[in-house]
Amino acid sequence: MDKLVVTNLSKNFSEIGILNDISFSVKNGEFLSILGPSGCGKTTLLRVLIGLLSPSSGTVVKDGVDITSLKPAKRGMGIVFQNYALFENMTVLENVEYALKHNSESRSTARETSLRLLKEVGLEDELNKKPRKLSGGQQQRVAIARTLAVNPDIILFDEPMSALDVDTRLSLRDQIKKIQKEFGSTMIYITHDQEEAFAMSDRIMVMEKGVIQQIDTPMNLIENPANEYIERFVKDNIQKKIDSLIKYASK
């Protein structure tokens, strides 16, 4: 069953097309990565999906309901940013509790829910620390727990690991996949890292200059590239990633 259906979506800035007639769907419980170089439109697409930007044309439908014009808080989506976006004056526990305490339906269970989620992401011993006392990977796990706390239908990730070292990225990757399996979450993951996308995704959508070049399983992208761009972008960059990992391991 389709959880999200995007149809003929375009976004222009000063008559410059950033997204050009994009159409795709995401199945319930699917992990979809949106992969592409800087400037290809993937972050703009994420911001349209979450409601931070309005499209120039096209529709976004979730669970059969047109949400194109809804405010972010009404879309049933959560987002994990690259820069964590934590409150520096709050503890780990307070950061996760914050959204719940401002919702009358979840206020009474805010502490219980927050403690459970922080245990799920392995931060039960860091509850009273401020974000500055945590590593980058730990801060990102707080951000993930905070997003899970509001029980979103879809979780969006905006290059969440780009500022982390290799070992932390590998650990957090496993954590995200564990969370997806446990919660049955639908996840849309923005990245420019091919190796990361291929390791985590059910399907990958490759973009170039605001256009979808191919959306397929990782194996089909490798075995049946839709065009020369896919073949060059995917294979060449995967080889670069492999070379980088070999270099890192040899240090």
NORPEHU-V42551 format. One record per backbone hydrogen bond with DSSP energy under -1.0 kcal/mol. CO is the residue of the C=O (numbers start at 1). NH is the residue of the N-H. E is the energy in kcal/mol with one decimal. If there is no record, write none. Layout:
BEGIN
co:nh:e
CO:NH:E
CO:NH:E
END
This chain:
BEGIN
co:nh:e
1:28:-2.7
3:63:-1.9
4:26:-2.6
5:61:-2.7
6:24:-2.0
7:59:-2.1
9:22:-3.2
10:56:-2.3
10:57:-1.5
11:18:-3.0
11:19:-1.8
13:16:-1.8
16:13:-2.6
19:11:-1.8
22:9:-3.2
24:6:-3.3
26:3:-2.8
26:4:-1.9
27:30:-2.0
30:187:-2.6
31:202:-2.7
31:203:-1.6
32:189:-2.9
33:205:-3.3
34:191:-2.2
35:207:-2.8
37:40:-1.6
40:210:-2.4
41:45:-2.3
42:46:-2.0
43:47:-2.2
44:48:-1.8
45:49:-2.4
46:50:-2.3
47:52:-2.0
47:53:-1.7
57:10:-2.3
59:7:-2.3
60:67:-2.6
61:5:-2.9
62:65:-2.0
65:62:-2.7
67:70:-1.5
71:74:-1.8
72:75:-1.6
76:153:-2.6
76:154:-1.2
78:156:-3.2
80:158:-2.7
81:84:-1.1
83:85:-2.2
87:90:-1.5
91:95:-2.4
92:96:-1.6
93:97:-2.3
94:98:-1.6
97:101:-2.4
100:103:-1.5
103:106:-1.0
103:107:-1.5
107:110:-1.1
109:113:-2.7
110:114:-2.4
111:115:-2.4
112:116:-2.0
113:117:-2.3
114:118:-2.4
115:119:-1.7
116:120:-1.9
117:121:-1.7
118:123:-3.4
119:122:-1.4
123:126:-1.8
126:129:-1.7
127:93:-2.3
129:92:-1.8
130:133:-2.2
131:134:-2.1
135:139:-2.4
136:140:-2.0
137:141:-1.6
138:142:-1.9
139:143:-2.1
140:144:-2.0
141:145:-2.5
142:146:-2.6
143:147:-1.8
144:148:-2.5
145:149:-1.7
148:151:-2.1
154:78:-2.5
155:188:-2.4
156:80:-2.7
157:190:-3.1
159:162:-1.1
161:164:-1.8
165:169:-2.4
166:170:-2.3
167:171:-1.9
168:172:-2.7
169:173:-2.4
170:174:-1.7
171:175:-1.7
172:176:-2.6
173:177:-2.1
174:178:-2.1
175:179:-2.4
176:180:-2.5
177:181:-2.1
178:182:-2.5
179:183:-2.9
180:184:-1.5
186:155:-2.7
187:32:-2.9
188:157:-2.5
189:34:-2.7
190:159:-1.5
191:36:-1.0
193:197:-2.2
194:198:-2.8
195:199:-1.6
196:200:-1.4
197:201:-1.9
203:33:-2.1
204:216:-2.2
205:35:-2.9
206:213:-2.9
206:214:-1.2
208:211:-1.4
210:20:-2.9
211:208:-2.3
214:206:-3.1
216:204:-3.3
217:221:-2.1
218:222:-1.5
219:223:-2.9
220:224:-2.9
227:231:-2.0
228:232:-2.7
229:233:-3.2
230:234:-2.6
231:235:-1.4
232:236:-1.6
233:237:-1.3
234:238:-2.2
235:239:-1.9
236:240:-1.7
237:241:-2.1
238:242:-2.5
239:243:-2.4
240:244:-2.1
241:245:-2.4
242:246:-2.3
243:247:-2.1
244:248:-2.4
245:249:-2.6
246:250:-1.4
248:251:-1.2
END
